[in-house]
Each structure stands twice: as C-alpha cells, then as structure tokens.
Amino acid sequence: MSVLLLSPPLQVGTAAIERLIGQGDEVRVIEADRDLAARWKSLGAYVALGASDDPDLIERAARSCRTMVLFGLDDAGLPRLETALEAVAPTTVDRVVAVATGRGTRCLDLLRSQATDYVFLRASRPRTFWSRSSTTPFAIAEAIDAADDLAGAPRLELDLSDRGAADALGLRSG
C-alpha cells in the first residue's frame, strides 16, 4: 500500500516513515522544507518538494495511494484539511488519518460529513499513550500504521491517551 504524509513533524515523521516502510508500505511525503525533504528521502520515502496545501501537488502525490495522513490538526488547520480532502477526491485515497494536536472539533466535524473513511487520532496528552515506555513519536507512528491497516471502512475518533485506543486499532495495550 502507498501512504501519503503531508508535512510530518521531524520526530513523528521519522518514526512513521521508518515503521511504514518497515511494514512494506510505500511512503510518499509532501514537504516544503528542503532539509526535512532530504531526511525523508534518506529514510526511503518518495518526496515531492512543495507546500502541503497545494491542491495540484497533493492530487499528483496521492495517485495510487490508499491513505493520506495529516499532522498537527487543530481548528486553525481546517482550511488545510478542506484543501487536502478536495485534492484527493479524484484519486484512489479512501482513508484519511488525521493526527490532531488539540481538540480539532471543526476538523472532526468536516471528516464526519465526508464519505471518506477516517481515523481521527487526538494526541493532546500523548505521554500516557497506552502507558507504554516507548516515546511519543513511536507510539503515534504505531497508531498511524495500525489506522492504515484497519480492515473495513473505519470512521474512528480516538484519544491516544485512552487505553481503549489501542484496542480499537487492533493493538495490544499494556
């Protein structure tokens, strides 16, 4: 499967790319920062250099991808989410994984109103994520990978500080 990441933050992006590629996924990244683009390439991702809110670039990068992952969504990120959803409408993307840094209520409302499958991951208090000793970026990467691999047509909203999130994603908690 191909997964498209839109401007991932350094630590979470590194963990997610390593995990997804390690699981046999093709990873594509849209990145405006040249240094981060070089980092993603060095990890084995295909990188499109440009703005992650450029609808034409998103559409081209999303061709033959099943899942698109957006990071850092909060209510100020609503225009970015709207642009991304419109851009992937004519593509094969049928699942959106949204990693929210705040409540992201307006973003969540938009996802709920779409026909697209989604997994909304709220990472506002990730230090207690499943009470694991692993660091936050690795736990978020694990959740992104699990969300991409879920069977069926998920429409899930999960708080990563809740132990039940691991069960909903088919991961072992504890």
N, C-alpha and C positions, 0 to 999 in steps of 0.2 A: 504494500500500500504506500501511497505517497501522502505526505503530510506537509502542509504549508504553514510556516510560522511567520507571523508579522511582527517584526522588530522585537525579538525577545530580549529581556534584560540579560546582562552578562552571565550571572551565576545560574539562573534558571535556564537560560538558553543553552549554556554549556551542558548542564545536566540532561536537559530534554533531548538535545541533538545526540549526545552520546548514548542515551538509553534507546531512543527510537532507532538509530542506526544499528545498535547492538541487537535489537529485536528484528532486524531485517527490513525496516521501513526505509523508503527513500525520503529524505528530508529536503525541503526547499525552504529558503528563507528570503524574505524581502527585508533589506537593511539599508538604511541611509548612511550609516557611519562606516567609513572605509576600514577603520581598524577592526570593528566588530565583524564586518563582512569577511575580512581576511581570517579572523578567528573561526568563523562558521565554516569557511572553505577548508581550513586546516583540519577540522573535525569530520569532514566528509560530506558536508551539506552542499547542495547546489544553491548559489546565491544570486539574486537579482539585486543589483545596486540601485536604490531609489527609495522614494518615500512610500511608507506603508499605508498612506491614504490616497495613493494614485490609483484610481479605479482601473485604468487600462493595464497598468503593471500588475495589479492584483489578478485581473482576469487572465492575463497571459501566464502568470506564475501558477495559477490554480488549475490549469488544464491538466486533466488526468489525475488530479488529487481527490481523495475522498474526504479528507478532514482539513479544516482551517483552524488554526489556534491564534487567538488574540490575547494579548497580555495587558495587565495594568488597567483593566476597565474599571471606571467609576462613572458616575453620572456625567462628568465632563467628557468622557470618551464616547458618548452616544453618537456624535457625527461620524467618528471613525468606524464604529460598528455598522452604522447605516450604509456608509460607503462600501465597506467590505462585503456586506450582505448583497447589495445591489451588484457589485462587481462579479461575484461568484455565481449569480443566478443562472447565467447561461453555461456554466461549467459542470463538471462531474462532482463538485463538492456537495455532499449531502449531510455533512455533520460539522457543527461549529463547537469548538471547545473555547470557552471564554473564562479567562482567569481574572477575577475581579480583586482589586486591592481595597476596595471599600464596599459599601452596600450595593452599588451598581443597580439600584432599583429601576431606573429608566432603561438601562441596557437589558435587564432581565425582562421587563415588560415587552420590549421590542422582540427579543428572542421568542417569548411566548406567543407573540402574534404572527410569527412566521411559520411556514410549513416545514422548514428545515429542522432536522434533528439537532439537539444541542445538549451539552453538558456544561453547566454554569458552576464554576469552582470558585467559591469565595475563600480567599486566602488572607483574610484580615488578621487572624491570630494564628499564624502557621507554626509557632514554636511548640504548641501542644499537639500538632498534627499526629493523630493516631498514637500519641505517647511513645514515639519512637526516638531512638538516639540518633537517627540519621538527620542530617542537616536539612533545613527547609527547601533549598533548591532541589535536592534529590527526591524529597517527598512529593513536591509539586510535579517534578518530571515523571515520577511513577504514576501519579494521578492522571496526567495528560496522556501517557501511554495507555493506561487502562481505559480511559474515556474513549480513545481512538479505537480500541479493540472490542468495546462492548458490542454484543450481538443485538440484533433487532433495531428498533428505531427509538433510541433513548431521548427523553425530554426530562433531564435531571437537573436539580438545583441542590448543590451540596456545599456545606460549610466544612472546610478542611480541618477545622478544629474539633469537629464532631467525630467520634469514633465510628459512628454509623456510616460515614462517607466511605470508609474502606470496604465495608460490606456491600454497599450499593455499587461500588466499582469492581466488585469481584476480587478484592484484595484481602489478605489476612490482616486483621487488626491485632495489635498486641505486641 
